[in-house]
Amino acid sequence: MRDFINITVVGLGFVGLTAALGFAEKGYSVKAYDADIYKTIELSKGELPFHEPGLSTMLNKHLNENLVLCDSLEESLSDVKLIFICVGTPYLEGAGLDLSMLLNVVKDICRFSPKDSYQSIIIKSTIPPGTMRTKIKPVIEECGLRVGQHIGLAYNPEFLREGNAWHDFMHPDRIIIGELDRVTSDLLVKLYESFAVPCAQVTAETAEMLKFSSNALLATMISFANEQALIAEHIGQVNIPELFRLLHMDKRWSGAPAGMINYVYPGCGFGGYCLPKDTLALKNTASQHGVEAKILNAVMEVNLDISEHTVRKIIRNLKHRDEQIGILGLAFKPGSDDVRQSPAVGIIEALLDEGCTNLTAYDPMAMRNFEEHYGYPLKMANSLDEIVAGSDICVIVTAWPEFQALTHASNIQIIDARYMLQNKEASFIYSV
């Protein structure tokens, strides 16, 4: 297999050089090219153009052995199967990511790629969701090559940390393959078999979005911590290092998988007694001490927005407003009968305001509490089967496990506002 899958890496920056050396370390024959001739000269001497622990040793180990530096792009493309593009996509203020270098490289590769060789272009550069299908693929086809017929295409993002790039590449958490043709996708699965980690074959858009979501989550957590420290400083007498040390002791951070993943998952909003009340209270406290808690403000705004988004999605799927709508779940979370600040409340109120009065609800535990707390004109069903049978459309509002039974339901429209039904899109292959 290593003799069969010859590799080219185009772009020898932080990601590209790490990938080229990583594949070489795995025993693959790797050609590498960078348009910067001075960088190539430096690398040919066994010297890194940037600091990254471990790469210098690997460069000197594999240079002119498994790794060959090429003087031209055309030279680097001869007799290779997979072409990894790792060129920069810098951010331009007000314009987003600059894709010009990436698109030019794709065009150049298409010029040199013979139609009968079925080489595959693999993008590792960070790109906005939708780029592979709406920009990269059209550029290839403008060059007279059809994806899946003359040439392969996939998106294969990296999740490398500066200072830990070598370890992160050689010991990834998972491999993500954004698929545009099955031949390339399956070939990448074979390429990564020796890494012995889960390999997910997903849509190109899923892979592109994952790269952005991963970094945005990390950025959000850093800014959240900084906002909390800012509020604490203004309050005074708060030991900030101790505050965060104790936050980190929450057992939901530990384990495999860690319990925190339950909070980093979409739905139709949070509710209950503590989260809304305490977030609002801290926002108010910050304001009293002269701090505008922008992240906390946004948290509450998004919680309202997602509820409204769910209602709009329901309305769009109705033929008429008097259709029977089944509300699946009234508690603010599964395993509880607490209906205080439940997302179901806002959704039901908004539907009633929209003239949708033919509403039925079912919850395994919270129906009595809901009737006692709220006086909505809402019929209660005795079972999941009953509400599904009597509804034109059902909305999953609370992620009760028994609602998983609707994964393969085909006789009713289902709005899965908790994204809990089995995902048929991703295919996971576990290499061990």
WOLIN-V692360 format. One record per residue. N is the residue number from 0. RES is the residue in one letter. NEAR is the number of other C-alpha atoms within 8 Angstrom. Layout:
n res near
N RES NEAR
N RES NEAR
This chain:
n res near
0 M 4
1 R 8
2 D 7
3 F 6
4 I 12
5 N 13
6 I 13
7 T 16
8 V 17
9 V 14
10 G 14
11 L 13
12 G 8
13 F 7
14 V 11
15 G 14
16 L 11
17 T 12
18 A 10
19 A 14
20 L 13
21 G 11
22 F 11
23 A 13
24 E 10
25 K 7
26 G 8
27 Y 13
28 S 13
29 V 14
30 K 13
31 A 15
32 Y 16
33 D 11
34 A 6
35 D 6
36 I 8
37 Y 6
38 K 9
39 T 12
40 I 8
41 E 11
42 L 11
43 S 9
44 K 6
45 G 10
46 E 8
47 L 9
48 P 7
49 F 5
50 H 5
51 E 10
52 P 9
53 G 7
54 L 11
55 S 11
56 T 7
57 M 10
58 L 11
59 N 8
60 K 7
61 H 12
62 L 12
63 N 7
64 E 7
65 N 12
66 L 14
67 V 10
68 L 11
69 C 10
70 D 9
71 S 8
72 L 11
73 E 8
74 E 8
75 S 12
76 L 12
77 S 6
78 D 5
79 V 11
80 K 12
81 L 12
82 I 14
83 F 12
84 I 15
85 C 14
86 V 12
87 G 9
88 T 13
89 P 7
90 Y 8
91 L 8
92 E 5
93 G 4
94 A 7
95 G 7
96 L 10
97 D 10
98 L 9
99 S 7
100 M 10
101 L 12
102 L 10
103 N 8
104 V 9
105 V 11
106 K 11
107 D 8
108 I 11
109 C 10
110 R 7
111 F 8
112 S 9
113 P 6
114 K 8
115 D 5
116 S 8
117 Y 11
118 Q 12
119 S 12
120 I 12
121 I 12
122 I 12
123 K 11
124 S 11
125 T 9
126 I 9
127 P 9
128 P 10
129 G 10
130 T 9
131 M 12
132 R 10
133 T 8
134 K 9
135 I 11
136 K 11
137 P 9
138 V 11
139 I 14
140 E 10
141 E 7
142 C 9
143 G 6
144 L 12
145 R 9
146 V 13
147 G 11
148 Q 8
149 H 12
150 I 14
151 G 15
152 L 15
153 A 17
154 Y 14
155 N 12
156 P 13
157 E 8
158 F 7
159 L 9
160 R 7
161 E 6
162 G 6
163 N 10
164 A 13
165 W 11
166 H 8
167 D 11
168 F 13
169 M 8
170 H 7
171 P 10
172 D 6
173 R 8
174 I 11
175 I 11
176 I 17
177 G 16
178 E 14
179 L 14
180 D 11
181 R 8
182 V 8
183 T 13
184 S 14
185 D 8
186 L 8
187 L 9
188 V 10
189 K 7
190 L 8
191 Y 10
192 E 10
193 S 8
194 F 9
195 A 9
196 V 12
197 P 11
198 C 14
199 A 12
200 Q 13
201 V 13
202 T 12
203 A 16
204 E 10
205 T 10
206 A 15
207 E 16
208 M 10
209 L 8
210 K 12
211 F 9
212 S 8
213 S 8
214 N 8
215 A 8
216 L 8
217 L 8
218 A 8
219 T 8
220 M 8
221 I 8
222 S 9
223 F 9
224 A 8
225 N 8
226 E 10
227 Q 8
228 A 9
229 L 9
230 I 12
231 A 11
232 E 10
233 H 10
234 I 9
235 G 6
236 Q 6
237 V 8
238 N 6
239 I 9
240 P 6
241 E 7
242 L 9
243 F 8
244 R 8
245 L 8
246 L 7
247 H 7
248 M 7
249 D 8
250 K 7
251 R 8
252 W 10
253 S 9
254 G 8
255 A 4
256 P 6
257 A 9
258 G 11
259 M 8
260 I 8
261 N 6
262 Y 6
263 V 6
264 Y 6
265 P 7
266 G 10
267 C 12
268 G 10
269 F 11
270 G 13
271 G 13
272 Y 8
273 C 7
274 L 9
275 P 12
276 K 8
277 D 8
278 T 10
279 L 10
280 A 8
281 L 8
282 K 12
283 N 8
284 T 8
285 A 14
286 S 10
287 Q 7
288 H 9
289 G 7
290 V 10
291 E 7
292 A 11
293 K 6
294 I 9
295 L 10
296 N 9
297 A 8
298 V 8
299 M 11
300 E 8
301 V 8
302 N 11
303 L 9
304 D 8
305 I 11
306 S 13
307 E 10
308 H 8
309 T 11
310 V 11
311 R 8
312 K 9
313 I 10
314 I 8
315 R 6
316 N 6
317 L 9
318 K 5
319 H 5
320 R 10
321 D 8
322 E 12
323 Q 11
324 I 12
325 G 15
326 I 14
327 L 13
328 G 14
329 L 18
330 A 17
331 F 17
332 K 12
333 P 9
334 G 6
335 S 9
336 D 9
337 D 11
338 V 13
339 R 9
340 Q 10
341 S 15
342 P 14
343 A 12
344 V 9
345 G 9
346 I 12
347 I 8
348 E 8
349 A 10
350 L 11
351 L 9
352 D 7
353 E 7
354 G 8
355 C 11
356 T 9
357 N 9
358 L 12
359 T 14
360 A 15
361 Y 16
362 D 10
363 P 7
364 M 9
365 A 13
366 M 12
367 R 7
368 N 10
369 F 11
370 E 9
371 E 7
372 H 7
373 Y 6
374 G 6
375 Y 5
376 P 6
377 L 8
378 K 7
379 M 8
380 A 10
381 N 7
382 S 8
383 L 9
384 D 6
385 E 9
386 I 14
387 V 11
388 A 6
389 G 7
390 S 13
391 D 11
392 I 13
393 C 14
394 V 13
395 I 14
396 V 15
397 T 12
398 A 11
399 W 10
400 P 6
401 E 5
402 F 12
403 Q 10
404 A 7
405 L 7
406 T 8
407 H 5
408 A 7
409 S 5
410 N 4
411 I 10
412 Q 8
413 I 8
414 I 10
415 D 10
416 A 10
417 R 11
418 Y 7
419 M 7
420 L 9
421 Q 6
422 N 5
423 K 5
424 E 6
425 A 9
426 S 8
427 F 8
428 I 9
429 Y 8
430 S 10
431 V 6
